[in-house]
Amino acid sequence: MRLLTQYADQLCSLLANTVVTNTYGSVLSVDEGAASVVALLVSAREYGRKVMVVGNGGSAAIAAHLHNDLCKAVGVRALCFADASLMTALANDHGYEAAYERAVRQWAEDGDVLVAISSSGESENILRAVRAAKDSGCAVVTLSGFAEGNRLRALGAVNFYVPVAHYGLVESAHAILAHFFTDAAQGRKSEKRPERPARLRLVRPTLAPGEGALGRRWRDAR
């Protein structure tokens, strides 16, 4: 019996046939879509932006792993909102549907990136988090599966849709995509680096002739 081999073959086929679309619904190749995401991650790292990642259940585990690799391998500032005390507090006070939304609204800034992972593409808390991120000027990347018309895949700047209604296969495909994004971004440099902002450096105070302790002058240097 070739059960594992058949499973692996099916997963490879699904990855090759993953449908990628942009903001306008135009279809991109998988490689074009992946390159766009890698460019977003590299830009976030080089320009000091953040990458936020959200998901539920198995997708939350993928989000946590992606967060780890973004921080450790890519070297970009990243947030996962996976702290149990924070998320249960937000869910208890504002409803589970609003938990990620409130966290995103608190942390999102113009130019940040949100990666939203949902197998069904219909989780209300993920959809609301995406809308909050877009309101704040973030670029959004979505990973979804199941129904072709799921709402999540219409909301991102880059959307990856795995065409199968099977949690294990969808989540496995999403995990592979996430690994590729961080592996590819790890060694990449952006073409244009920002100018380093001037930093204020305090120099030891000196006393002018005849001045007392209250007459100290601070010099600043850039």
N, C-alpha and C positions, 0 to 999 in steps of 0.2 A: 504494500500500500504506500502511496506517495502523498499522504495527507499534508505533511508539512511542506513538501515541495510545491504542491498545488496551492497551498495557502500563500506561500512566498511568491509564486508566479502571479497569483491574483493581485497581491499587493503591488508588485512591480507594474502590472498592467494598469492598475488604478492610478499610480503615480504618473505614469506616462500619459494617461488620459485625463488628468486633473484639468479642470476648466478654469482658466484665469481671466478675469475681466478687470477693467479699470473703472474710474469714477463714472465714465460715460457709457458703460456697458460694452465697450469694445473688447473683443477677445484678443488676448495676448498669448504667445506661446508660454509654456511652463518656464522655459529658460529666461524669457524676457521678464516675466513676472517676478521670478526669483532674483534676477539681477536688480530689479527696481527696489525690492525689499532690502537687499544687501546695501545698496546705495543709501537708502534711508538710515540704516543702522550706522554706517560709516559716517554719514553726515552728522547724525546725532552725537556720535563720539567726538568728532573733531570740533563741533561748534558748541559743545557743552550742554546739549539738550538731553531730555530724559526719554526712556522707553518704558511704557507701562504695559503690563500683560494681565489679561483677565480670562477666567474660564471657570466652569463648574465641574465638580466630580472628577472624572478622568481627565477632562480638559484642564481642570485646575492643577492636576499633577503635571501635565505638559507645560502649563504656564509657569509653574514653580521651577521646573527643570530649565526652561528657556531663560527665566530670570537669572538663574545660577550661571548659565553660560554667557549671558550678556555681560554680567558683572565680571566674572573671572576670566573668561577667554577674550571677549571683545573689548572689555575695558570701558564700557559705556555705563552711565548712571541709569539704573533701572529699578522699577518698583513692581511688586507682584500683588500686593494687598491680600496676602495669604494668612496673615496673623489671625488666629481663631478668635481672640478676645475682641479685636477691632471689628471683624466682620460680623460676629454675633451681636455686638453692641449696636452696630448700624442696622442690622436686620431686625433686631428686637424693637428699636426705637422708630425706625422709618419704613420697615417692611423689606423683605428679601429682594424684591424687585428694584429697590432704590439703593441697595448697599454699595454696589460698585459705582453707581452713578455719583453718589455723594463723595466717595473717595476720589474719583477722577476729577470732579469739579474742584476739590480742595487742592489737588496737586498739579493738574494739567496747566501748561503754559503754551503760548503760541510757538510753534516749531517743534513741539514734542511729538512722539510717536506712540500710538496705542496699537497693540496686537490683541485682537479679540478672537478667542477660540471657542467654538460651539459646534458640536457634532451635528445637531439638528438645525442650527442657524435660527432657532426660534426662541431661545431663552430670553425672557423679557429683561432680566437684569443685565444681560450682555448688550442687548439692543439699546437700552437706556444709557449704559456706559459709553457706547459708541457715539450716541448723539451728544452726550456731554462733552466728549473729547473733541468732536467736530466744532461744537460751539466755542471751544477754547482755542481753536486754530491748530489742532493736532492733525497729523497725517495718520490715517487708519489703515491697518492691514487686517483682513479677516480670513479665518480658516473655518470652513463649514463642510457639511455633507448632507446626506439624506435627500430631501426634496429639492428638485432643481430650482423651484421658485422660493426657496427660503428667504426670509427678509434680510438676514445678515449679509448675504453675498451681494446685496445691492447698495451697501452703505460705505464700503471702503474705497480708498484710493487704489488699492490692489486687493483683489479677492480671489482666494483659492477655494474651489469647490470640488470635493472628492465625490464622484458620482456613484455612490452606493449607500444603501440603507442598512448598514451593519456597523455597530459601535466599534467593535474591535478593529475592523479594517480602516474605518475613518480615523480613529484615534492613532493607529499605527502610522498612517499616512501623514497625519498632522505632526507627529513626533519626528518623523524623518525630515519633513520640510523645515521644522524648527531647528533641527540639528544642522541642516544644510545652511540655513541663514547665518547661524553663528560661526560655523566652520569657515564659510566663505568670507565673512566680515572680519574674522580674527586677524588676518594678515594684510588686509587692504588698507590703503591710505586714500583719503580724498584728494582730488586734484588741486583744490584750492584750500589752503589753510588760512584761518583768520589771523589778523594781526594780534599779537599778544597785547592785552590792555596794560597800560602803565600801572604800576603798583606804587603806593605811597609807602616810603620807608622812613621810619622815625630814627633820627640820629641823636646820639647822646647830647644833652643840653650843654651849652657853654655859657659862661658868665662874661658879660662885657665889663670893661674896667669900671670900677665904682658901683657895680650893681650888686644887690643883695640877693638872697634866695628867692624873693618875690619878683625879681627882675629877670628871671631866666628867659632865654629866647630859644625856642625850638626851631630847628632848621628841618625842612623836609626836602627829600631828594627823590627823584624818580629813577 
